[in-house]
Amino acid sequence: MKEDLLDIRAGIATGRYVNETTVSQGIVQRLLHSLGWPVYDTEVVAPEYSLSGRRADYALCHPPREPVILVEVKQVGQSKGADRQLFEYAFHKGVPMAILTDGQEWNFFLPTEQGD
């Protein structure tokens, strides 16, 4: 994990992560894998998770297909203001944790109310 974090940090400093997709693949998936999430099992790490016509970049599910964490990914330096959107997703789906990241900054939210 330490080596991953050092490499990611160097990549951010050199501009390796140029858009949301590179942040998602090069940082978020890499760290999820390091933390033991099976990133290739789409019932556990569900990409582009649909929420009533909207989508979250990832739903981390436990058990499979039951989201416990929503993850919203933005381009480096572009996460400001996206927390409201993510909070609405988590609130309406009843998901207990939401994460907003641009790869450099990570914000963790614990919605106080669950469900509609």
LUMSEDO-517943 format. One record per residue: residue in three letters; residue number from 1; z negated, y negated, x negated of N, C-alpha, C, CB in turn. Coordinates in steps of 0.001 Angstrom, whole numbers, plus 524288, in hexadecimal, padded with zeros to 5 digits. Glycine has a CB too. Example, Ala and Ser with C-alpha at 12.3 -4.5 7.8 and 13.67 -1.06 7.14 Angstrom:
% residues 2
ATOM    r    k   n_c3   n_c2   n_c1  ca_c3  ca_c2  ca_c1   c_c3   c_c2   c_c1  cb_c3  cb_c2  cb_c1
ATOM  ALA    1  7E188  8163A  7CC7A  7E188  81194  7CFF4  7E188  80CE4  7CC70  7DCAA  81179  7D3D4
ATOM  SER    2  7E458  808CA  7CDCE  7E41C  80424  7CA9A  7E142  7FFE2  7CD9C  7E9A3  80256  7C8FC
END
This chain:
% residues 116
ATOM    r    k   n_c3   n_c2   n_c1  ca_c3  ca_c2  ca_c1   c_c3   c_c2   c_c1  cb_c3  cb_c2  cb_c1
ATOM  MET    1  80000  804A1  7FCBF  80000  80000  80000  80000  7FB1C  7FC90  7FB41  80004  803B5
ATOM  LYS    2  7FCD7  7FB12  7F87B  7FC85  7F67A  7F51D  801DC  7F52D  7F2C9  7F881  7F75E  7F0BC
ATOM  GLU    3  804B0  7F930  7F101  809DB  7F84F  7EEB6  80DA2  7F627  7F2D0  80C06  7FD6D  7EC5D
ATOM  ASP    4  80D50  7F830  7F788  810A2  7F636  7FBC7  80F8D  7F070  7FCB9  80FBA  7F95D  800DB
ATOM  LEU    5  80A97  7EF0E  7FD11  80928  7E9A0  7FE13  80AF8  7E5FA  7F9B1  80345  7E92E  7FEC5
ATOM  LEU    6  80A6E  7E7B0  7F4D2  80C2F  7E47C  7F06C  8121C  7E3C8  7F082  80A7B  7E6F4  7EB3B
ATOM  ASP    7  814EF  7E7F4  7F1C5  81AA0  7E79A  7F205  81C63  7E41A  7F68C  81D03  7ED12  7F299
ATOM  ILE    8  819D3  7E4A2  7FAFC  81B10  7E14D  7FF7D  81A04  7DB99  7FE2B  817D9  7E2F3  80456
ATOM  ARG    9  815AC  7DA9E  7FBC6  8144E  7D53E  7FA43  81873  7D2EF  7F6A1  80EE5  7D51C  7F794
ATOM  ALA   10  81A2A  7D609  7F2CA  81E40  7D440  7EF32  82358  7D351  7F226  81F1B  7D846  7EAC6
ATOM  GLY   11  82489  7D6BC  7F5DB  8294A  7D626  7F8FC  82941  7D140  7FC51  82A04  7DAD8  7FC6F
ATOM  ILE   12  824CA  7CFF2  7FE79  82455  7CB18  80189  82534  7C669  7FDEF  81EDB  7CAB9  80445
ATOM  ALA   13  822E0  7C691  7F94D  8235C  7C238  7F59E  828FF  7C166  7F3D3  81FE1  7C329  7F0E5
ATOM  THR   14  82C03  7C59A  7F37F  83170  7C522  7F1AA  8355F  7C4A9  7F620  832D5  7C9CF  7EE50
ATOM  GLY   15  83380  7C49E  7FAFE  83707  7C3FB  7FF70  839F3  7C8E3  800FD  83ADC  7BFD9  7FE43
ATOM  ARG   16  837C4  7CD72  7FFD5  83A42  7D269  80128  83AB3  7D340  80712  83739  7D6E3  7FEB9
ATOM  TYR   17  836FC  7D142  80A03  836CF  7D22A  80FAB  83927  7CD65  8126D  8310C  7D334  81194
ATOM  VAL   18  83E28  7CDCC  8139A  84122  7C934  8155F  84165  7C891  81B4A  84691  7C97F  81348
ATOM  ASN   19  83FCA  7CC8A  81E34  83FF2  7CC29  823E9  83BEF  7CFE9  82643  84589  7CD63  82605
ATOM  GLU   20  83BA6  7CFE8  82B63  837D3  7D323  82E21  8389C  7D8F9  82D0A  83824  7D21E  833FD
ATOM  THR   21  83D78  7DAA7  82CB7  83E93  7E032  82BCF  83CB6  7E1EE  82670  8446B  7E144  82C5E
ATOM  THR   22  83D76  7DEB0  8227A  83BB5  7E03C  81D42  835C1  7E03B  81CE7  83E03  7DC93  8191E
ATOM  VAL   23  83332  7DCB9  81FB4  82D75  7DCBD  81FF6  82BA3  7E1BD  822A4  82B5D  7D7D1  822F0
ATOM  SER   24  82E36  7E30F  826F1  82CC7  7E7B0  829EE  82D59  7ECAB  826AF  8301E  7E810  82ED8
ATOM  GLN   25  831D9  7ED4C  82453  832E8  7F211  82160  8302D  7F21E  81C12  838BD  7F2B6  8209E
ATOM  GLY   26  83064  7EDCC  8194E  82E65  7EDB4  813F8  8288F  7ECDD  8137A  83113  7E99B  8110A
ATOM  ILE   27  8262B  7EAA3  81775  82090  7E99C  81729  81D95  7ECB5  81B4A  81F7C  7E3C4  817CE
ATOM  VAL   28  81EC3  7EBD2  82044  81BA0  7EE25  82478  81BF5  7F41D  82461  81D70  7EC13  829D0
ATOM  GLN   29  820AD  7F63E  8245A  82122  7FBF3  82451  81EC0  7FE4D  81F63  826DD  7FD92  824C5
ATOM  ARG   30  81F81  7FBAD  81B17  81D51  7FD8F  81623  81760  7FDD7  81661  81F01  7FA00  8119D
ATOM  LEU   31  814E4  7F9C2  8187A  80F31  7F9C3  818D7  80D34  7FD90  81CF2  80D3D  7F454  81A0F
ATOM  LEU   32  80FF4  7FDFB  82157  80E6E  801DF  82543  80E8F  80757  822EC  8120D  80194  82A12
ATOM  HIS   33  8129F  80877  81FEF  81304  80D91  81D57  80E6F  80E5E  81992  81847  80E0A  81A5F
ATOM  SER   34  80D35  80A60  8167B  808D4  80ABA  812C8  803A6  80BA9  8158F  8087A  805C0  80F84
ATOM  LEU   35  80334  80996  81A56  7FE66  80A47  81D61  7FE3F  80F6F  82067  7FDC8  805CA  82127
ATOM  GLY   36  80258  8128C  81FE0  80263  817B2  82254  80519  81801  8279A  7FD02  8197E  822F3
ATOM  TRP   37  8078C  813C7  8295C  80A72  813F6  82E45  80FAC  816A0  82D49  80B3F  80E60  83096
ATOM  PRO   38  81122  81A76  8307D  8161B  81D36  82FC2  81AB6  819DC  831AE  81605  82283  832AD
ATOM  VAL   39  81CBA  81685  82E47  82096  812A0  82FE0  825AD  814F4  831E7  821C2  80F1C  82B64
ATOM  TYR   40  826AD  819F3  830EF  82B75  81C5E  832E6  82AA3  81F35  83810  82D95  82022  82EE7
ATOM  ASP   41  825DF  81F56  839FB  824C0  821AE  83F13  824A8  81D47  8431B  81F67  824CA  83F06
ATOM  THR   42  828E1  81CC2  845FC  8297A  81852  84992  82616  818AE  84E72  82F10  817DB  84B30
ATOM  GLU   43  82351  81CFD  84F26  81F84  81D4B  85363  81A30  81B47  851A4  81F0A  822E9  8555B
ATOM  VAL   44  81983  81AB5  84C89  81499  818BB  84A5C  81548  8131F  84865  812AE  81C4D  845DE
ATOM  VAL   45  81964  81231  8457C  81AD0  80CEB  843C4  81FE1  80B9D  846A4  81B7A  80C89  83D85
ATOM  ALA   46  81F40  80951  84B39  823AD  8085C  84EB8  8261E  80301  84DAB  821EE  808BE  85477
ATOM  PRO   47  82AEC  802ED  84B83  82D6F  7FDE9  84A81  82FC5  7FB99  84F77  831A9  7FE85  8465D
ATOM  GLU   48  8301F  7F65F  84F9B  83284  7F39D  85406  83022  7F578  85930  83881  7F475  8540F
ATOM  TYR   49  82AFC  7F57C  8596F  8282D  7F788  85DF8  828E9  7F3F4  862B0  82253  7F827  85CB8
ATOM  SER   50  82AED  7F61C  866E4  82C3C  7F31A  86B8C  8276B  7F1F1  86EDD  83043  7F604  86EC9
ATOM  LEU   51  82710  7ECF5  8707E  822B2  7EB2A  873AC  824CC  7E7AB  87804  81E95  7E835  8704B
ATOM  SER   52  8261D  7E9E5  87C5F  827EC  7E6E3  880E9  82C3B  7E2FB  87F96  82360  7E404  88354
ATOM  GLY   53  8306B  7E4E5  87D49  834CC  7E18E  87BF3  83440  7DEBC  876CA  83592  7DDB4  88019
ATOM  ARG   54  82FD5  7DF2B  8744F  82EF2  7DCE6  86F24  82E28  7E162  86B5B  82A22  7D914  86F1C
ATOM  ARG   55  82D5E  7E013  8666C  82C5F  7E43C  862A6  828C2  7E263  85E54  8317B  7E633  86053
ATOM  ALA   56  825B6  7E607  85C67  8229F  7E52A  857B3  82566  7E822  8535E  81CB9  7E705  85862
ATOM  ASP   57  82505  7E63B  84E98  827CB  7E8C6  84A51  825F4  7EE67  84981  82714  7E5AC  8454D
ATOM  TYR   58  820E2  7EF47  849FD  81EC4  7F492  8498B  81A35  7F541  84D48  81D07  7F5B8  843E3
ATOM  ALA   59  819BB  7F9FE  84F3F  814F6  7FBAA  851E9  812EC  80044  84EBD  815FA  7FD31  857E6
ATOM  LEU   60  80E21  7FFDA  84CF7  80B9A  8042D  84A39  808A2  80738  84E57  807DE  80239  845AB
ATOM  CYS   61  809EB  80C28  84ED7  80803  80F4D  8533B  8046C  813B6  85172  80C99  81191  85643
ATOM  HIS   62  8002E  81449  8545D  7FC92  818A3  85381  7F994  81996  8588C  7F8BE  8177F  84EDA
ATOM  PRO   63  7FAA2  81DDC  85B31  7FE5B  821FF  85A06  80401  82010  85A88  7FD70  826A7  85DA4
ATOM  PRO   64  807D0  8236E  85913  80D44  821E0  85963  80EA7  81F85  85EB8  810BC  8268A  85847
ATOM  ARG   65  811B7  81B5F  85E83  813B1  8187A  86314  80F82  8154C  865E9  81622  81C3D  866E2
ATOM  GLU   66  80AD5  814E2  863AF  8069C  811BC  865EF  80534  80D6B  8620C  801B4  81533  86740
ATOM  PRO   67  80768  808B6  862AE  80682  8049A  85ECB  800D3  802CB  85E7E  809F0  7FFFD  85FFD
ATOM  VAL   68  7FEEB  80279  859B1  7F9B8  8005F  858B5  7FA0C  7FB56  85583  7F655  8046D  855DF
ATOM  ILE   69  7FE8B  7FA81  852FE  7FF70  7F5C4  84FE8  8051C  7F414  850A6  7FE2E  7F6B2  849F7
ATOM  LEU   70  805DE  7EF0D  851B3  80B1F  7ECD2  851B9  80BBE  7E995  84CCC  80C1F  7E971  856BB
ATOM  VAL   71  81056  7E9F7  84A67  8116C  7E700  845A2  81644  7E3AD  8468C  81232  7EAB5  840D4
ATOM  GLU   72  815B8  7DEAA  84595  81A1F  7DB09  845EB  81B3A  7D90E  8406B  818F3  7D660  849C9
ATOM  VAL   73  82030  7D979  83EC7  821D0  7D815  83983  82552  7D347  839C1  824AA  7DCB4  836D4
ATOM  LYS   74  82453  7CFA1  8364F  82787  7CAEC  835DF  82955  7CA4B  8303C  82474  7C605  837B3
ATOM  GLN   75  82D23  7C6E7  82F74  82EFF  7C5A1  82A39  82AA9  7C2E1  8273D  833F9  7C22F  82A74
ATOM  VAL   76  82A95  7C383  82214  82696  7C104  81EDD  82670  7BB2C  8201B  827AA  7C1F3  818F0
ATOM  GLY   77  821B9  7B955  82159  820E7  7B3D3  82283  82248  7B237  82814  823FB  7B0A5  81ED5
ATOM  GLN   78  823A6  7B5F2  82B6C  82576  7B4A7  830B5  82219  7B6E0  83517  82AE9  7B68F  83162
ATOM  SER   79  81D37  7B817  833FF  819F0  7BA8B  83807  81711  7B6A8  83B84  81603  7BE0F  8357A
ATOM  LYS   80  81721  7B1C2  83A21  81447  7ADD3  83D23  8163E  7ADA3  842CC  814D6  7A866  83A8D
ATOM  GLY   81  812A6  7ADFB  84678  813FB  7ADA0  84BFE  8155B  7B2C4  84E98  8185E  7AA08  84CA0
ATOM  ALA   82  81603  7B6EE  84B98  81774  7BBF9  84DE3  812BD  7BEF3  84FF5  81A48  7BF49  849E2
ATOM  ASP   83  80E02  7BD10  84EEF  8095B  7BFD6  850A8  808DA  7BFED  85692  80490  7BD63  84E4A
ATOM  ARG   84  80A74  7BBD9  85935  80A12  7BBBA  85EEE  80D64  7C00A  86165  80BC9  7B658  86109
ATOM  GLN   85  81226  7C09D  85F7B  815AE  7C4B0  8615B  8133B  7CA13  8608E  81B02  7C45A  85E86
ATOM  LEU   86  81126  7CAFE  85C01  80EC4  7D002  85AC9  809EF  7D0FB  85E21  80D58  7D044  85504
ATOM  PHE   87  806C7  7CCF5  85EE8  8021E  7CD6A  86227  80393  7CEF3  867BB  7FF0C  7C841  86225
ATOM  GLU   88  807B2  7CC99  869CD  8097E  7CDE5  86F10  80B25  7D39F  86F57  80E10  7CA52  870B0
ATOM  TYR   89  80DF7  7D573  86B69  80F88  7DAF0  86B43  80AC1  7DE7B  86B7E  812BD  7DC17  8664E
ATOM  ALA   90  80708  7DD81  86807  80266  7E0D2  867AE  7FF38  7E097  86CB3  7FF03  7DF32  8630B
ATOM  PHE   91  7FE94  7DBF0  86EE2  7FB8A  7DB3E  8739C  7FDE4  7DE48  8782A  7FB29  7D57B  874F7
ATOM  HIS   92  802E9  7DDA4  87913  8056F  7E019  87D95  805E4  7E606  87D0B  80ACC  7DDC8  87E5F
ATOM  LYS   93  8061F  7E7F2  8784A  80682  7ED93  8777A  80116  7F00E  876E3  809D9  7EEBD  872A4
ATOM  GLY   94  7FD0B  7ECDD  87621  7F7CD  7EEF6  8756A  7F6FB  7F15B  8700E  7F6B1  7F2F7  87986
ATOM  VAL   95  7F9A4  7EF4D  86C26  7F92B  7F141  866D0  7F4B4  7EE65  86414  7FE63  7F08D  863C2
ATOM  PRO   96  7F103  7F142  861CB  7EC4A  7EED4  85FB5  7ECE8  7EBA8  85AB7  7E873  7F2E1  85EC3
ATOM  MET   97  7F129  7EC63  857B2  7F1C8  7E96B  852DF  7F76D  7E7AB  85253  7F01B  7ECB0  84E18
ATOM  ALA   98  7F81A  7E2FE  85039  7FD4D  7E0E8  84F32  7FD5C  7DE8A  849BF  7FEE4  7DCCA  85361
ATOM  ILE   99  801AF  7DF50  846FD  8023D  7DD4E  841AC  80731  7DA06  8416D  80268  7E1D9  83D93
ATOM  LEU  100  806B3  7D56F  83F44  80B25  7D1FC  83E54  80B89  7D138  83873  80A8A  7CC98  84149
ATOM  THR  101  8103B  7D236  8364C  810E0  7D18D  830A8  81640  7CF7C  82F45  80FF1  7D6B0  82DDF
ATOM  ASP  102  81668  7CC8F  82B11  81B54  7CB12  828A2  81BB6  7CDC1  8234D  81BC3  7C4FF  82814
ATOM  GLY  103  81865  7D1A3  82279  81849  7D48E  81D9A  814A0  7D224  81995  81DB4  7D4ED  81B60
ATOM  GLN  104  81415  7CD18  819D5  810B5  7CA47  81636  80B62  7C933  818AD  81348  7C525  81484
ATOM  GLU  105  80B80  7C7C0  81D9A  806BB  7C699  82085  80647  7CA95  824F7  806C4  7C0D2  822B1
ATOM  TRP  106  80190  7CC93  825A9  80092  7D076  829BD  7FC53  7CE62  82D53  7FEF5  7D5D9  8275A
ATOM  ASN  107  7FD69  7CE61  8326A  7F9A0  7CCB1  83653  7F87C  7D143  839EF  7FBAA  7C7E3  83977
ATOM  PHE  108  7F380  7D280  83A85  7F1CB  7D6D3  83DC8  7EEFE  7D496  8428C  7EE2D  7DAA5  83AAF
ATOM  PHE  109  7F082  7D673  84723  7EE44  7D47E  84C00  7EBE8  7D8FE  84F17  7F26F  7D1A0  84F49
ATOM  LEU  110  7E773  7D80C  85172  7E4E6  7DBC1  854E6  7E470  7D925  85A47  7DF62  7DD76  852B4
ATOM  PRO  111  7E84E  7D9F4  85DAB  7E814  7D773  862D6  7E306  7D900  865A1  7ECEC  7D8FE  86634
ATOM  THR  112  7E089  7D529  86810  7DB8F  7D636  86A9F  7DC3E  7D8D4  86FEA  7D888  7D133  86B43
ATOM  GLU  113  7E0A5  7D831  87256  7E1A4  7DA93  87776  7E64A  7DE44  876E5  7E2B6  7D64C  87BC8
ATOM  GLN  114  7E63D  7E293  879A5  7EA85  7E63A  8797B  7ECCE  7E6FA  87EEB  7E8BC  7EB6D  87736
ATOM  GLY  115  7F1DF  7E7F1  87F24  7F483  7E900  88412  7F671  7E413  886BB  7F0ED  7EBE4  887AE
ATOM  ASP  116  7F917  7E4BB  88B1A  7FB59  7E049  88DED  7F730  7DD2E  890CC  7FF7A  7E228  891C9
END
